Amino acid sequence: MKEQSDPQGAVLMIQGTASDVGKSIITTALCRIFRQDGLRTAPFKSQNMALNSYVTEDGLEIGRAQGVQAEACGIQATTDMNPILIKPTGDMHSQIVVHGKPLAHMSAAAYREDFLPEAKRTVMEALGRLRSSYEVVLMEGAGSPAEINLKDRDIVNMNLAGWADAQVLLVADIDRGGVFAFLVGTLELLTSEERARVKGFIINKFRGDPALLQPGLDWLEERTGIPVLGVLPHIPDLNIEAEDSVVLDSCSGIGIVGGIDIAVIRYPRISNFTDFDTLAAEVDVSLRYVSKASELGNPDVIILPGTKDTLGDLSYLREQGLDQAIHAAMRQPGTRLVGICGGYQMLGRQLTDPDAYDSGRAGHAAGLDWLPMTTVFLPEKKTVRVAGTLLEDHPVPLHAMPSIVQIQGYEIHMGQTVWIEGCTPKPLFELSSIHHDPEHKWQEGAASEDGRVMGTYLHGVFDNDVWRRGWLNGVRVDKGLEPIHDTFSAADRKEQAFNRLASITREHLDMSRIYEIAGLTDRGAG
């Protein structure tokens, strides 16, 4: 427990030698461990660049990693946990989200010159509020602290560690090779004051014989005077939502024979791809990501996911010939087409962004014309958590569904989609906001007359267990397969993943030493 005389919570920072070395996962593991040990714990990342975002209960947007880390802590996420979110919209340009709301579209140069000098106050006020409410705040860095061209205006690595007087654990990924060079080289590029903050190394994703690694660990400790706090193994099938779409590189393919083949279109600015994690976890599903027409084949289901650049990714889809490949696949009996958020907008007849609200570039384009609707992009981004029910008269083929199906999810979009005059809407859900005027209800989503094409703004729709299984069984029946009546709980699966990650981390890290570094007394860690 933190000393009672200390009015602020302790801080511990997890930095990495590079991007994608495991900072987010290790922070998530420590969040769950500290929670298990009875500490009120919160995550924090001052600045996050990600397209896979998360909506807080009060309808604000943060990076998905901090939302997941808050879940591992057993608390509700707030924008204080990620006060600055950068959402890339194209080469060298991004939408800047501050405390959950879009501030502006900026070039990389403008962000660095005009925004960063004023960002320290935003960051430190958010961190201060967390430290006043929690016993320990686990701060996650970004990229590498040794990017010397960026250090003078750093707000997310060593400058932040200094402002917060935080001790640092440095993570390196042995799976990519050169782990000792990464660690020693990073230290060499830090100032003496910064090096003094590094209190321990964590080596991540080890696959080999630990005995073969030990001489290197001994050398590293002797060379730097910094202890190796543990070597974490490569953990397959982790089942914790990823933030960076680089994880999709291993999820491509042509499909399978038997079961349900689902192809998700992977365009350059794909967002919220974790919408499909639960689909991929079903025993009868093979889910793959495709970027080229030649990869599509004849899947049972094609999904157009969310995107941070709807018009740009629609253009990419056409450039790759995927629009024609989708039309060819849809000529096969029973094939289904699903659009989520930006993918839903693409299914319509026309998309218009006259004032460059969506991606910072004005434009308009013909949609794929699968549903009779149009979308206009507006200045106000809709971010809301919703709950409701599946409408009884929807046309989507399902199987063995109860009379009332509960639905939950969240919306993040800047477009308003309406049906073309004279066309009869075929909505899917009746929804209301969980926290803002829950008495106000609206109908959401759309489907074709035969239900083979459907779209929705609802992220997380497939995390609803009854809906997911009934929808998949509808696909199975169309394929001539028997329905499957058993499924899993998405919520239980997530909890099990957090606990598994925490157990493995406890086994391989010196948690007593980590507690000591954080200035916390040991509460059963080991």
PEFEN-V908583 format. One record per backbone hydrogen bond with DSSP energy under -1.0 kcal/mol. NH is the residue of the N-H (numbers start at 1). CO is the residue of the C=O. If there is no record, write none. Layout:
nh->{NH/NH}
co->{CO/CO}
This chain:
nh->{6/9/10/12/13/14/15/17/26/27/28/29/30/31/32/33/34/35/36/37/38/39/42/44/45/48/50/53/54/56/59/61/62/64/67/68/69/70/71/72/73/75/81/82/84/85/86/87/89/90/93/94/95/96/97/98/99/101/103/104/106/108/111/112/113/114/115/116/118/119/123/124/125/126/127/128/129/130/131/132/133/134/135/136/137/138/139/140/141/148/150/153/154/161/162/163/164/166/168/169/170/171/172/174/177/182/183/184/185/186/187/188/189/190/195/196/197/198/199/201/202/203/204/206/212/214/217/218/219/220/221/222/223/224/225/229/232/234/247/248/249/251/260/262/263/264/265/266/270/271/275/276/277/280/281/282/285/286/288/289/290/295/296/300/301/302/303/304/308/313/314/315/316/317/318/319/320/321/322/325/326/327/328/329/330/332/335/336/337/338/339/340/341/343/345/346/348/349/351/352/353/356/363/365/367/368/369/370/371/373/374/375/376/377/378/382/384/386/387/388/389/390/391/394/407/409/410/411/413/416/418/420/423/428/429/430/431/432/434/440/442/444/446/448/451/454/455/456/459/463/464/468/469/470/471/472/473/474/475/476/477/478/479/480/481/493/494/495/496/497/498/499/500/501/502/503/504/505/506/507/508/509/510/511/514/515/516/517/518/519/520}
co->{3/131/135/137/167/139/169/171/22/23/24/25/26/27/28/29/30/31/32/33/35/34/136/138/81/84/86/51/62/60/56/100/54/52/63/64/65/66/67/68/69/70/78/79/46/97/48/95/93/93/90/106/87/104/85/101/83/98/96/96/94/92/107/108/109/110/111/111/115/116/119/120/121/122/123/124/125/126/127/128/130/130/40/40/10/42/12/44/14/146/147/150/151/157/158/159/160/161/197/13/200/15/202/204/174/178/179/180/181/182/183/184/185/187/191/192/194/195/168/227/170/230/172/232/209/210/213/214/215/216/217/218/219/220/221/201/203/206/244/245/246/248/284/286/301/288/303/290/267/306/272/273/274/276/277/279/282/260/262/251/264/292/293/261/261/336/263/338/269/309/310/311/312/313/314/315/316/318/317/321/322/323/324/325/326/329/332/300/452/302/454/304/456/340/341/342/345/373/365/375/363/353/353/351/349/346/348/347/347/371/418/350/416/352/414/413/411/409/432/407/430/405/428/391/388/386/459/384/382/376/374/372/420/444/444/389/442/387/385/437/431/429/455/453/448/337/446/339/410/460/461/464/465/466/467/468/469/470/471/472/473/474/475/477/476/489/490/491/492/493/494/495/496/497/498/499/500/501/502/503/504/505/229/509/510/511/512/513/514/516/515}
